[in-house]
């Protein structure tokens, strides 16, 4: 076990940017109104478990179904795209009929533990020690927990008008992220396809 603080900090920053819980606050608040209170501990513990499992067996698990990381990321981009349309257009496409409310779907998955974080975890594994990635991931989950726990407080501070503006703004950001995730991974699939044709 080789704990490296520089690796932990680097992995933490990368995961923090990808999970982007602060940018997802408008989505969380919107889901809270539709589905009731978000259970912060349940959402974060489920997301952490999913990401830890994926860190160790993700690539092999997808391989069993004949799915590569790029295809998985493209599927995730469609989910993000739908959520972005909901925020920008003020329509409801995703049915929030989970027995546990929105805490698990879509908060824990795919908002926290989504295609972006899965792909990032596999990328980090190629560069850093696994123990350092796990520590960085845990620290991120702690941050996510406190953000989810204080979401109602944030709503009171910025008010309904602020929530509306943030919702539209981050809806566009989420749309851009979905398009970027799709284009990057679609490009990877096209490149692999061309390489196979040359063979």
N, C-alpha and C positions, 0 to 999 in steps of 0.2 A: 504493500500500500504506500503510494508516494503522493502525499498531499502537497500540492504546489499552490500557494496563494495567488500567484500571478495567473495561473490557469483558471482558478476559481473565479477571479475577478473578470477575466476575459470572457469565460463561458457565461457568467452572470449577465454581463452587459449585452451579449448577443441574444441570449434567451429573453431578457427583459424587453429588448427592442422587438423581438418576434411576437411574444405573447401580447405586448402592448395593452396591458390592462387599463391604463389611464385613458388611452384612446378609445377603449371599448366601454367606458362608463356610460355614454348615452345609450348604448345597446342594452346594458345591464338595467338601467333605469326604465327603459321602455318595456323590457321583459317583465320587470317587477310589477309594472302597472297591469300588464295583461295576465300574468300568472300568479301574482301574490309575492310575498317576501322571498328573497333569495337566501337559501341556507348556505352561508359562507363556508362553514367547515365541511359540509357534505360536498359542495362543489369543488373545493380545493383538494380534499382528500381523494376524491374520485379522479380528478384531473392528474394529480401527482402519481397515483397508482397506475393509471393508463400510460403515462409517459415513461415511468420506470420500466414497466413491462415491455413497452415498445423499444426502449433503449437497448434491451438485451435480446429480444426475440422478434423485433419489428420486421427487419429485412427478411428473415427466414419465414415468418408468418405470412407476409405478403407473397413470398415465393411459392408457398403451398397453394395459393389461389391463382398463381400465374400472373400476379399483379406486381408491376415494378413501382418504385418510388414516384417516378414522374406521373404515371397514370393515377396514383393515389392522390398526389398533390393537385392534379387537374380536377378530380372529383371534389376535393376540398374547396377549390376555387369556385365551383358552382354553388356550394352552400353559402360561401361568403357573398357571392353575387346576389343571391336571393335576399339575404339579410340586408345588403346595401340598398336594394330596390325598396324593401319595406321602409327603411329609414328615410330615403329621399322622397319617395312618392306618397308616403303615409298610408300604404296599403298593408293588409295582412295576408301573407302567402303561406308562411309556416304556421301550422296548427300546433298550439301549445297545449297538447292534451296528455302530456306525460303525467303518470300518477304522482310523481315527486315534484311536480311543478317544473319550473325552468332551471332548477339548480343543476341537474345532470345534463339534460339536453335542452337548449344548446349551450349553457354556460360552461359546464365542465368539458363537454365535447360538442361541437368543435371549437368553441370560442377560446378556451384556455389550452386544452390539448387538441390541437388541430393539425392539419396537413403541414402548415408552416413550422410548427414546433417539432413535429415528428421528423421532418426532413432535416431540420437544424440539428436535432439530437444525433442523428446518424452521421451528419457531417462533422460534428464536434468529436464524435468517437474516433474518427480517423486522425484527429490532431491531439486530443487531450486524454489524460488518464481517466478511466471511468469514474473513480471515486471523486475526482474534482468536478466532473459534470454533475454527479448526483448531489453534491453539496451546493453547487451553483443553482441547480434546479430547485432544491429545497428552499433556498433563500428567496428565490423568485416566487415560490408558492406562498411563503410567509407574507411577502409584499401583496400578492393577489388577495390573500385572506383579509388583510386589513383594509384594502381598497373596497372589497365587496361588503365588508362589515360596516364601513362608514359611508356607503353609497347614499343612504337616506339623508345623512348629514350634509353631504355635498349637494344634494338636490335642494335642500332648504337654503343653503348659502347662495347658490347661483340662481335659484328661482325657475319658474316655468318658462319664462322667455329665454333664459340662458340655456336651459335644457333643449328647447326647440332649435335654437341656433346651433348648438353643439351636435344635435342629432343630424341635422342636414349636412353640416360640415364634415363630420366623421363618416356619414353615409357615403359621401363622395370619396373620402380617403379609403374607406373599406372597398368601394367599387374599384378604385385604382389598384389596391393591393390584390384584389381578385383577378383583375386583368393581367397584372404583372406575374402573378403566380401561374396563371394559365399559359401566358405567352412563353415564359421561361421554360416550363416543363413540356409544353407542346413542341418547342424548339428542340429540346433534348430527344423527344420521341422521333421527330423528323430526322434528326442527325443520325440516330441509331438505325432508323429504317434505311436511310441512304447507304450507311456503312454495310448493312446486311445485303443490300442489293449489289454492291460492289463485290462482295464475297461470292 
